């Protein structure tokens, strides 16, 4: 029976595991230290895949692809709604300046009242 993974792919995984054990293996984007065995194996396999070694393709289920589609739709909606919220925030700032002005007026009224009483 043929091998599923090449020897060089196994070496990549082995190297990733040793780095994880030493505490120097870091994840891709965030750069956080990898603590999980499974994550270390996944990193080793993805590096082997990138180099074109014999490694089976990632398993993807229909459910996960459906989730991705809905996630894409949600992000598309968020981008359109963010424009609307930007307009709302500008309105809020104008309201705060109004309240500052009215607050100043109220303070003046209070001082006038106290002066007239004394």
C-alpha positions as CSV (number, residue, x, y, z in Angstrom):
1,X,0.0,0.0,0.0
2,X,1.3,3.5,-0.9
3,X,2.2,6.1,1.8
4,X,-0.3,8.9,2.5
5,X,2.4,11.2,3.7
6,X,5.9,11.5,2.3
7,X,8.9,11.1,4.6
8,X,9.8,14.8,4.2
9,X,6.3,15.7,5.3
10,X,6.8,13.6,8.4
11,X,10.1,15.4,9.0
12,X,8.3,18.8,8.8
13,X,5.8,17.6,11.4
14,X,8.6,16.2,13.6
15,X,10.4,19.6,13.4
16,X,7.2,21.4,14.4
17,X,6.6,19.1,17.3
18,X,10.2,19.7,18.6
19,X,9.8,23.4,18.3
20,X,6.5,23.2,20.2
21,X,8.2,21.2,22.9
22,X,10.9,23.8,23.2
23,X,8.3,26.6,23.2
24,X,9.5,28.4,20.1
25,X,6.7,27.3,17.7
26,X,4.5,30.2,16.9
27,X,1.2,30.4,14.9
28,X,1.0,32.3,11.6
29,X,-0.9,35.5,11.9
30,X,-1.1,36.2,15.6
31,X,2.4,35.0,16.4
32,X,1.2,33.4,19.7
33,X,3.0,30.4,21.1
34,X,1.5,27.1,20.1
35,X,0.7,24.8,23.0
36,X,-1.6,22.3,21.3
37,X,-0.2,19.1,19.8
38,X,-2.8,19.1,17.1
39,X,-2.0,22.6,16.1
40,X,1.7,21.8,15.9
41,X,0.9,18.9,13.6
42,X,-1.3,21.1,11.5
43,X,1.4,23.7,11.1
44,X,3.9,21.0,10.1
45,X,1.5,19.6,7.5
46,X,0.6,23.0,6.1
47,X,4.3,23.8,5.7
48,X,4.8,20.5,3.8
49,X,1.8,21.3,1.6
50,X,3.3,24.7,0.8
51,X,6.5,23.1,-0.4
52,X,4.6,20.6,-2.5
53,X,5.3,17.5,-0.5
54,X,3.0,14.5,-0.7
55,X,0.3,15.4,1.8
56,X,-3.5,14.7,1.4
57,X,-5.6,17.8,0.9
58,X,-7.4,19.4,3.9
59,X,-10.7,17.7,4.7
60,X,-13.7,20.0,4.2
61,X,-17.2,19.1,4.9
62,X,-20.3,20.5,3.2
63,X,-21.4,22.1,6.5
64,X,-18.2,24.1,6.8
65,X,-18.4,25.4,3.2
66,X,-22.0,26.5,4.0
67,X,-20.8,28.3,7.1
68,X,-18.2,30.1,5.0
69,X,-20.8,31.3,2.6
70,X,-23.0,32.7,5.4
71,X,-20.0,34.3,7.0
72,X,-19.1,36.0,3.7
73,X,-22.7,37.3,3.4
74,X,-22.5,38.7,7.0
75,X,-19.3,40.5,6.3
76,X,-20.7,42.0,3.2
77,X,-23.7,43.3,5.2
78,X,-21.4,44.7,7.9
79,X,-19.4,46.8,5.4
80,X,-22.6,48.4,4.1
81,X,-23.9,49.0,7.7
82,X,-20.7,50.5,8.8
83,X,-21.2,53.4,6.5
84,X,-24.6,54.1,8.1
85,X,-23.1,54.0,11.6
86,X,-20.5,56.5,10.6
87,X,-23.2,59.0,9.8
88,X,-24.9,58.3,13.1
89,X,-21.7,59.0,15.0
90,X,-21.3,62.4,13.4
91,X,-24.9,63.2,14.5
92,X,-24.0,62.2,18.0
93,X,-21.1,64.5,18.2
94,X,-23.3,67.4,17.1
95,X,-25.7,66.5,19.9
96,X,-22.9,66.5,22.5
97,X,-21.9,70.0,21.5
98,X,-25.5,71.1,21.9
99,X,-25.7,69.6,25.3
100,X,-22.5,71.4,26.3
101,X,-24.0,74.7,25.2
102,X,-27.2,74.1,27.1
103,X,-25.2,73.0,30.1
104,X,-23.3,76.2,30.0
105,X,-26.6,78.2,29.7
106,X,-28.0,76.3,32.7
107,X,-24.9,77.1,34.7
108,X,-25.2,80.8,33.9
109,X,-28.9,80.8,35.0
110,X,-27.9,79.3,38.3
111,X,-25.3,81.9,38.9
112,X,-27.7,84.7,38.0
113,X,-30.3,83.2,40.4
114,X,-27.9,83.0,43.3
115,X,-26.7,86.5,42.7
116,X,-30.2,87.9,42.6
117,X,-31.2,86.1,45.9
118,X,-28.2,87.3,47.9
